[in-house]
Amino acid sequence: MNKKIHELLKIKNNETTIFTNKVLKMIDDYINELEAYKYNLDRDYLRLEEQIKELNK
């Protein structure tokens, strides 16, 4: 499991919340989906940027 996820789940007084492996897996899967979505947005942005450059030539 991603170390960042575990760090984010800590409570300020150093007690940690108890999450089942299923919930942690769901959180990890959701993060992976968001990263894939961001990757696609970045790729589309770069493609559109190239098209704008071509139009401005």
PQR file with spaces between the fields and no chain letter, atoms N, CA, C, O and H, PARSE charges and radii, in Angstrom:
ATOM       1  N    MET     1       0.855   -1.183    0.000 -0.4000 1.5000
ATOM       2  CA   MET     1       0.000    0.000    0.000 -0.0000 2.0000
ATOM       3  C    MET     1       0.895    1.240    0.000  0.5500 1.7000
ATOM       4  O    MET     1       1.977    1.243    0.587 -0.5500 1.4000
ATOM       5  N    ASN     2       0.442    2.244   -0.641 -0.4000 1.5000
ATOM       6  CA   ASN     2       1.187    3.480   -0.776 -0.0000 2.0000
ATOM       7  C    ASN     2       1.444    4.105    0.600  0.5500 1.7000
ATOM       8  O    ASN     2       0.520    4.272    1.396 -0.5500 1.4000
ATOM       9  H    ASN     2      -0.437    2.241   -1.118  0.4000 1.0000
ATOM      10  N    LYS     3       2.707    4.447    0.871 -0.4000 1.5000
ATOM      11  CA   LYS     3       3.075    5.034    2.170 -0.0000 2.0000
ATOM      12  C    LYS     3       2.336    6.343    2.407  0.5500 1.7000
ATOM      13  O    LYS     3       1.956    6.637    3.541 -0.5500 1.4000
ATOM      14  H    LYS     3       3.458    4.311    0.225  0.4000 1.0000
ATOM      15  N    LYS     4       2.124    7.137    1.354 -0.4000 1.5000
ATOM      16  CA   LYS     4       1.412    8.406    1.498 -0.0000 2.0000
ATOM      17  C    LYS     4       0.002    8.187    2.023  0.5500 1.7000
ATOM      18  O    LYS     4      -0.484    8.963    2.846 -0.5500 1.4000
ATOM      19  H    LYS     4       2.432    6.898    0.433  0.4000 1.0000
ATOM      20  N    ILE     5      -0.653    7.141    1.553 -0.4000 1.5000
ATOM      21  CA   ILE     5      -2.013    6.851    2.002 -0.0000 2.0000
ATOM      22  C    ILE     5      -2.014    6.614    3.504  0.5500 1.7000
ATOM      23  O    ILE     5      -2.855    7.157    4.221 -0.5500 1.4000
ATOM      24  H    ILE     5      -0.258    6.511    0.885  0.4000 1.0000
ATOM      25  N    HIS     6      -1.075    5.804    3.981 -0.4000 1.5000
ATOM      26  CA   HIS     6      -1.019    5.513    5.411 -0.0000 2.0000
ATOM      27  C    HIS     6      -0.727    6.775    6.219  0.5500 1.7000
ATOM      28  O    HIS     6      -1.281    6.958    7.303 -0.5500 1.4000
ATOM      29  H    HIS     6      -0.393    5.363    3.399  0.4000 1.0000
ATOM      30  N    GLU     7       0.131    7.637    5.703 -0.4000 1.5000
ATOM      31  CA   GLU     7       0.437    8.884    6.407 -0.0000 2.0000
ATOM      32  C    GLU     7      -0.788    9.793    6.468  0.5500 1.7000
ATOM      33  O    GLU     7      -1.039   10.436    7.487 -0.5500 1.4000
ATOM      34  H    GLU     7       0.581    7.488    4.822  0.4000 1.0000
ATOM      35  N    LEU     8      -1.545    9.844    5.381 -0.4000 1.5000
ATOM      36  CA   LEU     8      -2.736   10.686    5.343 -0.0000 2.0000
ATOM      37  C    LEU     8      -3.815   10.210    6.310  0.5500 1.7000
ATOM      38  O    LEU     8      -4.650   11.001    6.750 -0.5500 1.4000
ATOM      39  H    LEU     8      -1.342    9.322    4.553  0.4000 1.0000
ATOM      40  N    LEU     9      -3.800    8.926    6.637 -0.4000 1.5000
ATOM      41  CA   LEU     9      -4.834    8.380    7.503 -0.0000 2.0000
ATOM      42  C    LEU     9      -4.537    8.575    8.992  0.5500 1.7000
ATOM      43  O    LEU     9      -5.373    8.245    9.833 -0.5500 1.4000
ATOM      44  H    LEU     9      -3.122    8.284    6.280  0.4000 1.0000
ATOM      45  N    LYS    10      -3.371    9.099    9.322 -0.4000 1.5000
ATOM      46  CA   LYS    10      -3.034    9.311   10.724 -0.0000 2.0000
ATOM      47  C    LYS    10      -3.796   10.504   11.288  0.5500 1.7000
ATOM      48  O    LYS    10      -3.986   11.514   10.611 -0.5500 1.4000
ATOM      49  H    LYS    10      -2.691    9.367    8.639  0.4000 1.0000
ATOM      50  N    ILE    11      -4.225   10.371   12.532 -0.4000 1.5000
ATOM      51  CA   ILE    11      -4.905   11.466   13.220 -0.0000 2.0000
ATOM      52  C    ILE    11      -3.848   12.330   13.891  0.5500 1.7000
ATOM      53  O    ILE    11      -2.766   11.836   14.207 -0.5500 1.4000
ATOM      54  H    ILE    11      -4.071    9.551   13.082  0.4000 1.0000
ATOM      55  N    LYS    12      -4.135   13.604   14.115 -0.4000 1.5000
ATOM      56  CA   LYS    12      -3.142   14.544   14.632 -0.0000 2.0000
ATOM      57  C    LYS    12      -2.519   14.099   15.951  0.5500 1.7000
ATOM      58  O    LYS    12      -1.352   14.404   16.196 -0.5500 1.4000
ATOM      59  H    LYS    12      -5.014   14.005   13.858  0.4000 1.0000
ATOM      60  N    ASN    13      -3.230   13.410   16.785 -0.4000 1.5000
ATOM      61  CA   ASN    13      -2.676   13.015   18.081 -0.0000 2.0000
ATOM      62  C    ASN    13      -1.918   11.690   18.001  0.5500 1.7000
ATOM      63  O    ASN    13      -1.742   11.003   19.007 -0.5500 1.4000
ATOM      64  H    ASN    13      -4.178   13.162   16.586  0.4000 1.0000
ATOM      65  N    ASN    14      -1.468   11.339   16.788 -0.4000 1.5000
ATOM      66  CA   ASN    14      -0.668   10.140   16.526 -0.0000 2.0000
ATOM      67  C    ASN    14      -1.426    8.827   16.677  0.5500 1.7000
ATOM      68  O    ASN    14      -0.841    7.757   16.508 -0.5500 1.4000
ATOM      69  H    ASN    14      -1.611   11.897   15.971  0.4000 1.0000
ATOM      70  N    GLU    15      -2.703    8.888   16.987 -0.4000 1.5000
ATOM      71  CA   GLU    15      -3.500    7.664   16.933 -0.0000 2.0000
ATOM      72  C    GLU    15      -3.856    7.457   15.474  0.5500 1.7000
ATOM      73  O    GLU    15      -4.079    8.417   14.736 -0.5500 1.4000
ATOM      74  H    GLU    15      -3.178    9.757   17.124  0.4000 1.0000
ATOM      75  N    THR    16      -3.906    6.223   15.071 -0.4000 1.5000
ATOM      76  CA   THR    16      -4.289    5.977   13.683 -0.0000 2.0000
ATOM      77  C    THR    16      -5.703    5.420   13.653  0.5500 1.7000
ATOM      78  O    THR    16      -6.144    4.718   14.563 -0.5500 1.4000
ATOM      79  H    THR    16      -3.725    5.443   15.670  0.4000 1.0000
ATOM      80  N    THR    17      -6.385    5.754   12.590 -0.4000 1.5000
ATOM      81  CA   THR    17      -7.724    5.220   12.417 -0.0000 2.0000
ATOM      82  C    THR    17      -7.610    3.783   11.940  0.5500 1.7000
ATOM      83  O    THR    17      -6.619    3.401   11.318 -0.5500 1.4000
ATOM      84  H    THR    17      -6.026    6.325   11.851  0.4000 1.0000
ATOM      85  N    ILE    18      -8.595    3.018   12.224 -0.4000 1.5000
ATOM      86  CA   ILE    18      -8.581    1.615   11.816 -0.0000 2.0000
ATOM      87  C    ILE    18      -9.418    1.480   10.551  0.5500 1.7000
ATOM      88  O    ILE    18     -10.629    1.701   10.559 -0.5500 1.4000
ATOM      89  H    ILE    18      -9.400    3.328   12.729  0.4000 1.0000
ATOM      90  N    PHE    19      -8.749    1.114    9.471 -0.4000 1.5000
ATOM      91  CA   PHE    19      -9.426    0.876    8.209 -0.0000 2.0000
ATOM      92  C    PHE    19      -9.201   -0.580    7.820  0.5500 1.7000
ATOM      93  O    PHE    19      -8.124   -1.134    8.041 -0.5500 1.4000
ATOM      94  H    PHE    19      -7.765    0.935    9.465  0.4000 1.0000
ATOM      95  N    THR    20     -10.192   -1.172    7.260 -0.4000 1.5000
ATOM      96  CA   THR    20     -10.011   -2.539    6.788 -0.0000 2.0000
ATOM      97  C    THR    20      -9.192   -2.524    5.512  0.5500 1.7000
ATOM      98  O    THR    20      -9.098   -1.496    4.842 -0.5500 1.4000
ATOM      99  H    THR    20     -11.067   -0.722    7.080  0.4000 1.0000
ATOM     100  N    ASN    21      -8.611   -3.637    5.178 -0.4000 1.5000
ATOM     101  CA   ASN    21      -7.855   -3.733    3.932 -0.0000 2.0000
ATOM     102  C    ASN    21      -8.734   -3.419    2.737  0.5500 1.7000
ATOM     103  O    ASN    21      -8.261   -2.879    1.736 -0.5500 1.4000
ATOM     104  H    ASN    21      -8.687   -4.473    5.722  0.4000 1.0000
ATOM     105  N    LYS    22     -10.006   -3.753    2.838 -0.4000 1.5000
ATOM     106  CA   LYS    22     -10.931   -3.482    1.729 -0.0000 2.0000
ATOM     107  C    LYS    22     -11.057   -1.981    1.490  0.5500 1.7000
ATOM     108  O    LYS    22     -11.039   -1.527    0.346 -0.5500 1.4000
ATOM     109  H    LYS    22     -10.390   -4.192    3.650  0.4000 1.0000
ATOM     110  N    VAL    23     -11.184   -1.215    2.564 -0.4000 1.5000
ATOM     111  CA   VAL    23     -11.312    0.234    2.426 -0.0000 2.0000
ATOM     112  C    VAL    23     -10.016    0.830    1.899  0.5500 1.7000
ATOM     113  O    VAL    23     -10.040    1.705    1.033 -0.5500 1.4000
ATOM     114  H    VAL    23     -11.199   -1.584    3.493  0.4000 1.0000
ATOM     115  N    LEU    24      -8.871    0.357    2.423 -0.4000 1.5000
ATOM     116  CA   LEU    24      -7.592    0.851    1.921 -0.0000 2.0000
ATOM     117  C    LEU    24      -7.423    0.533    0.442  0.5500 1.7000
ATOM     118  O    LEU    24      -6.899    1.352   -0.312 -0.5500 1.4000
ATOM     119  H    LEU    24      -8.852   -0.353    3.126  0.4000 1.0000
ATOM     120  N    LYS    25      -7.857   -0.637    0.024 -0.4000 1.5000
ATOM     121  CA   LYS    25      -7.787   -1.023   -1.395 -0.0000 2.0000
ATOM     122  C    LYS    25      -8.676   -0.111   -2.237  0.5500 1.7000
ATOM     123  O    LYS    25      -8.294    0.289   -3.337 -0.5500 1.4000
ATOM     124  H    LYS    25      -8.283   -1.303    0.637  0.4000 1.0000
ATOM     125  N    MET    26      -9.865    0.217   -1.720 -0.4000 1.5000
ATOM     126  CA   MET    26     -10.771    1.111   -2.440 -0.0000 2.0000
ATOM     127  C    MET    26     -10.144    2.500   -2.595  0.5500 1.7000
ATOM     128  O    MET    26     -10.242    3.115   -3.657 -0.5500 1.4000
ATOM     129  H    MET    26     -10.175   -0.108   -0.826  0.4000 1.0000
ATOM     130  N    ILE    27      -9.504    2.983   -1.537 -0.4000 1.5000
ATOM     131  CA   ILE    27      -8.842    4.285   -1.597 -0.0000 2.0000
ATOM     132  C    ILE    27      -7.707    4.248   -2.612  0.5500 1.7000
ATOM     133  O    ILE    27      -7.568    5.159   -3.428 -0.5500 1.4000
ATOM     134  H    ILE    27      -9.424    2.483   -0.675  0.4000 1.0000
ATOM     135  N    ASP    28      -6.905    3.208   -2.559 -0.4000 1.5000
ATOM     136  CA   ASP    28      -5.792    3.061   -3.494 -0.0000 2.0000
ATOM     137  C    ASP    28      -6.284    2.975   -4.934  0.5500 1.7000
ATOM     138  O    ASP    28      -5.698    3.591   -5.824 -0.5500 1.4000
ATOM     139  H    ASP    28      -7.018    2.469   -1.896  0.4000 1.0000
ATOM     140  N    ASP    29      -7.351    2.218   -5.172 -0.4000 1.5000
ATOM     141  CA   ASP    29      -7.922    2.108   -6.515 -0.0000 2.0000
ATOM     142  C    ASP    29      -8.422    3.464   -7.009  0.5500 1.7000
ATOM     143  O    ASP    29      -8.237    3.819   -8.173 -0.5500 1.4000
ATOM     144  H    ASP    29      -7.827    1.718   -4.449  0.4000 1.0000
ATOM     145  N    TYR    30      -9.059    4.218   -6.106 -0.4000 1.5000
ATOM     146  CA   TYR    30      -9.579    5.532   -6.485 -0.0000 2.0000
ATOM     147  C    TYR    30      -8.429    6.478   -6.843  0.5500 1.7000
ATOM     148  O    TYR    30      -8.524    7.232   -7.811 -0.5500 1.4000
ATOM     149  H    TYR    30      -9.209    3.929   -5.160  0.4000 1.0000
ATOM     150  N    ILE    31      -7.351    6.440   -6.069 -0.4000 1.5000
ATOM     151  CA   ILE    31      -6.180    7.261   -6.378 -0.0000 2.0000
ATOM     152  C    ILE    31      -5.619    6.881   -7.741  0.5500 1.7000
ATOM     153  O    ILE    31      -5.255    7.753   -8.529 -0.5500 1.4000
ATOM     154  H    ILE    31      -7.274    5.827   -5.283  0.4000 1.0000
ATOM     155  N    ASN    32      -5.547    5.586   -8.022 -0.4000 1.5000
ATOM     156  CA   ASN    32      -5.052    5.135   -9.330 -0.0000 2.0000
ATOM     157  C    ASN    32      -5.945    5.622  -10.463  0.5500 1.7000
ATOM     158  O    ASN    32      -5.449    6.001  -11.523 -0.5500 1.4000
ATOM     159  H    ASN    32      -5.843    4.877   -7.382  0.4000 1.0000
ATOM     160  N    GLU    33      -7.264    5.614  -10.246 -0.4000 1.5000
ATOM     161  CA   GLU    33      -8.191    6.119  -11.262 -0.0000 2.0000
ATOM     162  C    GLU    33      -7.966    7.605  -11.500  0.5500 1.7000
ATOM     163  O    GLU    33      -7.956    8.059  -12.644 -0.5500 1.4000
ATOM     164  H    GLU    33      -7.667    5.306   -9.384  0.4000 1.0000
ATOM     165  N    LEU    34      -7.786    8.362  -10.422 -0.4000 1.5000
ATOM     166  CA   LEU    34      -7.548    9.798  -10.558 -0.0000 2.0000
ATOM     167  C    LEU    34      -6.239   10.081  -11.281  0.5500 1.7000
ATOM     168  O    LEU    34      -6.162   11.001  -12.096 -0.5500 1.4000
ATOM     169  H    LEU    34      -7.794    7.993   -9.492  0.4000 1.0000
ATOM     170  N    GLU    35      -5.207    9.292  -10.986 -0.4000 1.5000
ATOM     171  CA   GLU    35      -3.925    9.470  -11.675 -0.0000 2.0000
ATOM     172  C    GLU    35      -4.050    9.167  -13.157  0.5500 1.7000
ATOM     173  O    GLU    35      -3.456    9.861  -13.982 -0.5500 1.4000
ATOM     174  H    GLU    35      -5.269    8.545  -10.325  0.4000 1.0000
ATOM     175  N    ALA    36      -4.817    8.139  -13.507 -0.4000 1.5000
ATOM     176  CA   ALA    36      -5.034    7.811  -14.918 -0.0000 2.0000
ATOM     177  C    ALA    36      -5.822    8.925  -15.610  0.5500 1.7000
ATOM     178  O    ALA    36      -5.525    9.284  -16.749 -0.5500 1.4000
ATOM     179  H    ALA    36      -5.299    7.576  -12.837  0.4000 1.0000
ATOM     180  N    TYR    37      -6.819    9.466  -14.922 -0.4000 1.5000
ATOM     181  CA   TYR    37      -7.620   10.559  -15.467 -0.0000 2.0000
ATOM     182  C    TYR    37      -6.730   11.785  -15.710  0.5500 1.7000
ATOM     183  O    TYR    37      -6.831   12.430  -16.754 -0.5500 1.4000
ATOM     184  H    TYR    37      -7.060    9.174  -13.996  0.4000 1.0000
ATOM     185  N    LYS    38      -5.865   12.104  -14.749 -0.4000 1.5000
ATOM     186  CA   LYS    38      -4.946   13.236  -14.899 -0.0000 2.0000
ATOM     187  C    LYS    38      -3.994   13.004  -16.064  0.5500 1.7000
ATOM     188  O    LYS    38      -3.717   13.923  -16.835 -0.5500 1.4000
ATOM     189  H    LYS    38      -5.783   11.581  -13.900  0.4000 1.0000
ATOM     190  N    TYR    39      -3.494   11.783  -16.196 -0.4000 1.5000
ATOM     191  CA   TYR    39      -2.598   11.457  -17.305 -0.0000 2.0000
ATOM     192  C    TYR    39      -3.302   11.725  -18.637  0.5500 1.7000
ATOM     193  O    TYR    39      -2.715   12.310  -19.547 -0.5500 1.4000
ATOM     194  H    TYR    39      -3.719   11.036  -15.570  0.4000 1.0000
ATOM     195  N    ASN    40      -4.567   11.294  -18.746 -0.4000 1.5000
ATOM     196  CA   ASN    40      -5.320   11.507  -19.987 -0.0000 2.0000
ATOM     197  C    ASN    40      -5.562   12.984  -20.246  0.5500 1.7000
ATOM     198  O    ASN    40      -5.480   13.436  -21.388 -0.5500 1.4000
ATOM     199  H    ASN    40      -5.044   10.819  -18.007  0.4000 1.0000
ATOM     200  N    LEU    41      -5.859   13.741  -19.192 -0.4000 1.5000
ATOM     201  CA   LEU    41      -6.052   15.180  -19.359 -0.0000 2.0000
ATOM     202  C    LEU    41      -4.773   15.856  -19.825  0.5500 1.7000
ATOM     203  O    LEU    41      -4.795   16.706  -20.715 -0.5500 1.4000
ATOM     204  H    LEU    41      -5.925   13.373  -18.264  0.4000 1.0000
ATOM     205  N    ASP    42      -3.648   15.464  -19.207 -0.4000 1.5000
ATOM     206  CA   ASP    42      -2.357   16.037  -19.608 -0.0000 2.0000
ATOM     207  C    ASP    42      -2.045   15.714  -21.065  0.5500 1.7000
ATOM     208  O    ASP    42      -1.574   16.573  -21.810 -0.5500 1.4000
ATOM     209  H    ASP    42      -3.631   14.774  -18.484  0.4000 1.0000
ATOM     210  N    ARG    43      -2.309   14.476  -21.466 -0.4000 1.5000
ATOM     211  CA   ARG    43      -2.054   14.062  -22.844 -0.0000 2.0000
ATOM     212  C    ARG    43      -2.931   14.857  -23.816  0.5500 1.7000
ATOM     213  O    ARG    43      -2.460   15.311  -24.859 -0.5500 1.4000
ATOM     214  H    ARG    43      -2.692   13.778  -20.861  0.4000 1.0000
ATOM     215  N    ASP    44      -4.220   15.021  -23.462 -0.4000 1.5000
ATOM     216  CA   ASP    44      -5.119   15.789  -24.318 -0.0000 2.0000
ATOM     217  C    ASP    44      -4.701   17.245  -24.403  0.5500 1.7000
ATOM     218  O    ASP    44      -4.784   17.864  -25.464 -0.5500 1.4000
ATOM     219  H    ASP    44      -4.603   14.652  -22.615  0.4000 1.0000
ATOM     220  N    TYR    45      -4.251   17.790  -23.278 -0.4000 1.5000
ATOM     221  CA   TYR    45      -3.792   19.173  -23.261 -0.0000 2.0000
ATOM     222  C    TYR    45      -2.601   19.360  -24.199  0.5500 1.7000
ATOM     223  O    TYR    45      -2.559   20.313  -24.977 -0.5500 1.4000
ATOM     224  H    TYR    45      -4.183   17.288  -22.416  0.4000 1.0000
ATOM     225  N    LEU    46      -1.637   18.446  -24.121 -0.4000 1.5000
ATOM     226  CA   LEU    46      -0.466   18.542  -24.993 -0.0000 2.0000
ATOM     227  C    LEU    46      -0.847   18.409  -26.464  0.5500 1.7000
ATOM     228  O    LEU    46      -0.296   19.099  -27.323 -0.5500 1.4000
ATOM     229  H    LEU    46      -1.671   17.672  -23.490  0.4000 1.0000
ATOM     230  N    ARG    47      -1.794   17.516  -26.745 -0.4000 1.5000
ATOM     231  CA   ARG    47      -2.255   17.337  -28.128 -0.0000 2.0000
ATOM     232  C    ARG    47      -2.910   18.622  -28.636  0.5500 1.7000
ATOM     233  O    ARG    47      -2.657   19.049  -29.762 -0.5500 1.4000
ATOM     234  H    ARG    47      -2.242   16.956  -26.048  0.4000 1.0000
ATOM     235  N    LEU    48      -3.749   19.232  -27.802 -0.4000 1.5000
ATOM     236  CA   LEU    48      -4.408   20.479  -28.202 -0.0000 2.0000
ATOM     237  C    LEU    48      -3.406   21.619  -28.355  0.5500 1.7000
ATOM     238  O    LEU    48      -3.536   22.458  -29.246 -0.5500 1.4000
ATOM     239  H    LEU    48      -3.954   18.885  -26.887  0.4000 1.0000
ATOM     240  N    GLU    49      -2.418   21.639  -27.486 -0.4000 1.5000
ATOM     241  CA   GLU    49      -1.369   22.659  -27.591 -0.0000 2.0000
ATOM     242  C    GLU    49      -0.640   22.532  -28.934  0.5500 1.7000
ATOM     243  O    GLU    49      -0.346   23.541  -29.575 -0.5500 1.4000
ATOM     244  H    GLU    49      -2.313   20.958  -26.762  0.4000 1.0000
ATOM     245  N    GLU    50      -0.351   21.313  -29.357 -0.4000 1.5000
ATOM     246  CA   GLU    50       0.308   21.084  -30.650 -0.0000 2.0000
ATOM     247  C    GLU    50      -0.585   21.530  -31.803  0.5500 1.7000
ATOM     248  O    GLU    50      -0.107   22.111  -32.777 -0.5500 1.4000
ATOM     249  H    GLU    50      -0.590   20.493  -28.836  0.4000 1.0000
ATOM     250  N    GLN    51      -1.879   21.256  -31.689 -0.4000 1.5000
ATOM     251  CA   GLN    51      -2.805   21.670  -32.745 -0.0000 2.0000
ATOM     252  C    GLN    51      -2.867   23.184  -32.848  0.5500 1.7000
ATOM     253  O    GLN    51      -2.944   23.729  -33.950 -0.5500 1.4000
ATOM     254  H    GLN    51      -2.267   20.784  -30.897  0.4000 1.0000
ATOM     255  N    ILE    52      -2.834   23.867  -31.716 -0.4000 1.5000
ATOM     256  CA   ILE    52      -2.853   25.340  -31.726 -0.0000 2.0000
ATOM     257  C    ILE    52      -1.590   25.867  -32.394  0.5500 1.7000
ATOM     258  O    ILE    52      -1.648   26.806  -33.188 -0.5500 1.4000
ATOM     259  H    ILE    52      -2.772   23.425  -30.821  0.4000 1.0000
ATOM     260  N    LYS    53      -0.446   25.262  -32.070 -0.4000 1.5000
ATOM     261  CA   LYS    53       0.807   25.673  -32.716 -0.0000 2.0000
ATOM     262  C    LYS    53       0.726   25.507  -34.222  0.5500 1.7000
ATOM     263  O    LYS    53       1.174   26.378  -34.968 -0.5500 1.4000
ATOM     264  H    LYS    53      -0.398   24.500  -31.424  0.4000 1.0000
ATOM     265  N    GLU    54       0.161   24.405  -34.676 -0.4000 1.5000
ATOM     266  CA   GLU    54       0.024   24.158  -36.121 -0.0000 2.0000
ATOM     267  C    GLU    54      -0.898   25.172  -36.766  0.5500 1.7000
ATOM     268  O    GLU    54      -0.637   25.613  -37.885 -0.5500 1.4000
ATOM     269  H    GLU    54      -0.204   23.697  -34.070  0.4000 1.0000
ATOM     270  N    LEU    55      -1.955   25.547  -36.098 -0.4000 1.5000
ATOM     271  CA   LEU    55      -2.900   26.526  -36.645 -0.0000 2.0000
ATOM     272  C    LEU    55      -2.297   27.915  -36.721  0.5500 1.7000
ATOM     273  O    LEU    55      -2.653   28.702  -37.599 -0.5500 1.4000
ATOM     274  H    LEU    55      -2.167   25.188  -35.189  0.4000 1.0000
ATOM     275  N    ASN    56      -1.393   28.221  -35.814 -0.4000 1.5000
ATOM     276  CA   ASN    56      -0.781   29.549  -35.784 -0.0000 2.0000
ATOM     277  C    ASN    56       0.399   29.697  -36.728  0.5500 1.7000
ATOM     278  O    ASN    56       0.975   30.781  -36.820 -0.5500 1.4000
ATOM     279  H    ASN    56      -1.104   27.582  -35.101  0.4000 1.0000
ATOM     280  N    LYS    57       0.771   28.637  -37.432 -0.4000 1.5000
ATOM     281  CA   LYS    57       1.901   28.725  -38.371 -0.0000 2.0000
ATOM     282  C    LYS    57       1.502   29.458  -39.629  0.5500 1.7000
ATOM     283  O    LYS    57       2.322   29.628  -40.531 -0.5500 1.4000
ATOM     284  H    LYS    57       0.302   27.757  -37.357  0.4000 1.0000
